[in-house]
C-alpha cells in the first residue's frame, strides 16, 4: 500500500492530499530516510512524522486497505 494512503487509512493524517504534501516536504520518513508518497509500506516499517511540535514515531503492525474508525489504531504501535 502506498505511504500516503496508509497514513490516511490509519488516521495518522486526516486527508490523503495532506499526507502527500507532507511527503513532498520531507516531513515523513520511513526507517530513517525521507520517503515519497509512493513508497510501498510493509509490516515492520518505522514511520516518523515531524509535523507540529512533537514528532510522532510509529511501527507498522498491519497493512489493510479498508479499516473502520475503531480498528485504525490496530494498524500501528507508537514507539
Buried (B, 14 or more C-beta within 10 A) or exposed (E): BBBBBBBBBBEBBEEBEBBBBBBEEEBBBBEEEBBBBEBEBEEEBBBBBBBEEEEBBBEBEEBEEEBEEEEBBEBBEEE
